[in-house]
């Protein structure tokens, strides 16, 4: 976590949490969800406009990636100064990119070490790493298959519906906490 973020947290410890304003899609892209996007439905609903606006500012995306963490309950958030901005997940908290040499990096550029590989009933591939659980990026499934076929990674079957509970993550944090009177927009 950035030092400036830690300093802001110490200076303003009671800033209300923020829900619904940031989303992470299944390809590792961040989306800003304004009131209009939120009115279209949940981030993963598939409704037109519900995702919001794709973030493209490289420095902001890097800042989010450096300050991305989870609560013990599995709610992922971006620590924006003193405010936790909880993230709506389309799929999983991490999206893994795999290099031809078999190395793994998260959607935010963090190196990760392989622990286990999974495939669900629809054929989606997932990895458990030392950073946590995530979906393999669609463009890298062939590279994951090479590691599995070579015997480098053993593959386990899983049920998609069981993944959040099994790997402790929440796709819609506000549903877990419910609406709050002190809920605010991003600072």
VEXDREN-2710 file (C-alpha; in Angstrom, 1 decimal):
% VEXDREN-2710
k/r/px/py/pz
1/UNK/0.0/0.0/0.0
2/UNK/1.3/3.5/-0.9
3/UNK/2.7/5.5/2.0
4/UNK/0.4/8.5/1.1
5/UNK/-2.6/6.2/1.5
6/UNK/-1.4/5.0/4.9
7/UNK/-0.9/8.6/6.0
8/UNK/-4.4/9.5/4.9
9/UNK/-5.9/6.6/6.7
10/UNK/-4.2/7.7/9.9
11/UNK/-5.2/11.3/9.5
12/UNK/-8.9/10.5/8.6
13/UNK/-9.8/7.2/10.2
14/UNK/-13.6/7.5/10.1
15/UNK/-14.2/8.1/6.3
16/UNK/-17.3/6.1/5.3
17/UNK/-16.8/3.1/2.9
18/UNK/-18.0/3.4/-0.7
19/UNK/-19.9/0.7/-2.6
20/UNK/-20.9/0.2/-6.2
21/UNK/-18.6/2.7/-7.8
22/UNK/-15.7/0.4/-9.0
23/UNK/-15.9/-2.8/-10.9
24/UNK/-13.4/-5.4/-12.1
25/UNK/-14.4/-7.4/-15.2
26/UNK/-13.4/-11.0/-16.2
27/UNK/-10.6/-9.7/-18.4
28/UNK/-8.9/-7.6/-15.6
29/UNK/-10.3/-4.2/-16.6
30/UNK/-11.4/-1.6/-14.1
31/UNK/-14.7/0.3/-14.6
32/UNK/-15.9/3.4/-12.9
33/UNK/-19.6/3.1/-12.1
34/UNK/-21.5/6.4/-11.8
35/UNK/-25.1/6.8/-10.7
36/UNK/-26.3/6.0/-14.2
37/UNK/-24.4/2.8/-14.4
38/UNK/-25.5/1.6/-11.0
39/UNK/-29.2/2.4/-12.0
40/UNK/-28.8/-0.1/-14.9
41/UNK/-28.2/-3.0/-12.4
42/UNK/-25.4/-4.9/-10.9
43/UNK/-22.0/-4.9/-12.5
44/UNK/-22.2/-8.5/-13.6
45/UNK/-25.8/-8.3/-14.7
46/UNK/-24.9/-8.0/-18.4
47/UNK/-27.4/-5.1/-18.9
48/UNK/-26.4/-2.3/-21.2
49/UNK/-24.6/0.4/-19.4
50/UNK/-24.3/-1.4/-16.1
51/UNK/-20.5/-1.8/-16.2
52/UNK/-19.9/1.9/-16.5
53/UNK/-16.9/3.6/-18.0
54/UNK/-13.7/1.7/-18.7
55/UNK/-10.7/3.2/-16.9
56/UNK/-7.9/4.0/-19.3
57/UNK/-5.6/6.3/-17.3
58/UNK/-2.5/4.2/-16.7
59/UNK/-1.4/6.0/-13.5
60/UNK/-4.8/5.6/-11.9
61/UNK/-5.0/1.9/-12.9
62/UNK/-1.5/1.4/-11.3
63/UNK/-2.6/3.2/-8.2
64/UNK/-5.6/1.0/-7.8
65/UNK/-3.5/-2.1/-8.3
66/UNK/-1.0/-1.1/-5.6
67/UNK/-3.8/-0.4/-3.1
68/UNK/-6.0/-3.4/-3.8
69/UNK/-6.8/-5.6/-0.9
70/UNK/-9.5/-7.7/0.8
71/UNK/-11.3/-7.8/4.1
72/UNK/-11.2/-11.0/6.2
73/UNK/-14.8/-11.6/4.9
74/UNK/-13.5/-11.7/1.3
75/UNK/-14.7/-8.2/0.2
76/UNK/-12.2/-6.7/-2.2
77/UNK/-11.5/-3.0/-2.1
78/UNK/-9.3/-0.2/-3.4
79/UNK/-7.9/1.9/-0.6
80/UNK/-8.4/5.4/-2.0
81/UNK/-6.7/7.5/0.6
82/UNK/-8.7/7.2/3.8
83/UNK/-11.7/5.6/2.0
84/UNK/-12.3/1.9/1.1
85/UNK/-13.9/1.7/-2.3
86/UNK/-15.4/-1.8/-2.5
87/UNK/-15.1/-3.6/-5.8
88/UNK/-17.9/-5.3/-7.8
89/UNK/-16.4/-8.5/-9.3
90/UNK/-17.7/-9.8/-12.6
91/UNK/-15.8/-13.1/-11.9
92/UNK/-13.0/-13.4/-9.4
93/UNK/-10.7/-10.9/-7.4
94/UNK/-7.7/-11.8/-9.6
95/UNK/-7.4/-12.2/-13.4
96/UNK/-4.2/-14.2/-14.2
97/UNK/-2.0/-13.5/-17.2
98/UNK/0.3/-16.4/-18.1
99/UNK/3.6/-16.0/-20.0
100/UNK/5.0/-18.6/-22.4
101/UNK/7.6/-19.5/-19.8
102/UNK/4.7/-20.4/-17.4
103/UNK/5.2/-17.4/-15.1
104/UNK/2.0/-15.8/-13.7
105/UNK/1.1/-12.2/-13.3
106/UNK/-2.1/-10.6/-12.0
107/UNK/-4.2/-8.1/-13.9
108/UNK/-2.5/-5.5/-11.8
109/UNK/1.0/-6.7/-12.7
110/UNK/1.9/-8.6/-9.4
111/UNK/4.0/-11.7/-9.9
112/UNK/2.3/-14.8/-8.5
113/UNK/3.4/-18.4/-7.7
114/UNK/1.2/-21.3/-8.9
115/UNK/-0.5/-23.5/-6.2
116/UNK/-3.4/-25.2/-8.0
117/UNK/-5.4/-25.2/-11.2
118/UNK/-9.2/-25.7/-11.6
119/UNK/-11.7/-25.9/-14.4
120/UNK/-15.5/-25.4/-13.9
121/UNK/-18.4/-27.0/-15.7
122/UNK/-18.4/-24.4/-18.4
123/UNK/-14.7/-24.9/-19.2
124/UNK/-13.4/-21.7/-17.5
125/UNK/-9.9/-22.1/-16.0
126/UNK/-8.8/-20.7/-12.6
127/UNK/-5.6/-20.7/-10.6
128/UNK/-4.9/-20.6/-6.9
129/UNK/-1.7/-18.7/-6.3
130/UNK/0.2/-17.3/-3.3
131/UNK/-1.7/-14.0/-4.0
132/UNK/-5.1/-15.7/-4.0
133/UNK/-7.7/-17.2/-6.4
134/UNK/-8.5/-15.9/-9.9
135/UNK/-9.7/-16.6/-13.4
136/UNK/-7.2/-17.3/-16.2
137/UNK/-7.5/-14.5/-18.8
138/UNK/-9.2/-15.8/-21.9
139/UNK/-6.2/-15.0/-24.1
140/UNK/-4.0/-17.2/-21.9
141/UNK/-6.1/-20.4/-21.6
142/UNK/-3.9/-22.1/-24.3
143/UNK/-0.8/-21.4/-22.2
144/UNK/-2.5/-22.9/-19.1
145/UNK/-3.5/-25.9/-21.1
146/UNK/0.2/-26.4/-22.1
147/UNK/1.2/-26.5/-18.4
148/UNK/-1.6/-28.9/-17.6
149/UNK/-0.7/-31.2/-20.6
150/UNK/3.0/-31.1/-19.7
151/UNK/2.1/-32.3/-16.2
152/UNK/3.5/-29.1/-14.6
153/UNK/0.0/-28.2/-13.2
154/UNK/-2.5/-30.8/-12.0
155/UNK/-6.1/-29.9/-12.8
156/UNK/-9.1/-30.2/-10.5
157/UNK/-12.8/-29.9/-11.3
158/UNK/-14.9/-27.3/-9.6
159/UNK/-18.4/-25.9/-9.6
160/UNK/-18.6/-22.2/-10.5
161/UNK/-21.3/-21.6/-8.0
162/UNK/-19.1/-22.9/-5.1
163/UNK/-16.1/-20.7/-5.9
164/UNK/-16.8/-17.6/-3.9
165/UNK/-17.5/-19.6/-0.7
166/UNK/-14.6/-22.1/-1.3
167/UNK/-12.0/-19.3/-2.0
168/UNK/-13.5/-16.6/0.2
169/UNK/-14.4/-13.8/-2.1
170/UNK/-17.5/-11.7/-2.5
171/UNK/-18.6/-10.5/-5.9
172/UNK/-21.1/-7.9/-4.7
173/UNK/-19.9/-6.5/-1.3
174/UNK/-22.8/-4.2/-0.8
175/UNK/-25.2/-7.3/-0.8
176/UNK/-23.1/-8.7/2.1
177/UNK/-23.3/-5.5/4.1
178/UNK/-26.6/-4.1/2.9
179/UNK/-27.3/-0.5/2.2
180/UNK/-25.7/1.9/4.7
181/UNK/-26.9/5.3/5.8
182/UNK/-23.3/6.5/5.9
183/UNK/-22.5/5.3/2.4
184/UNK/-20.7/7.9/0.3
185/UNK/-19.5/8.5/-3.2
186/UNK/-15.7/8.2/-3.9
187/UNK/-13.7/11.0/-2.3
END
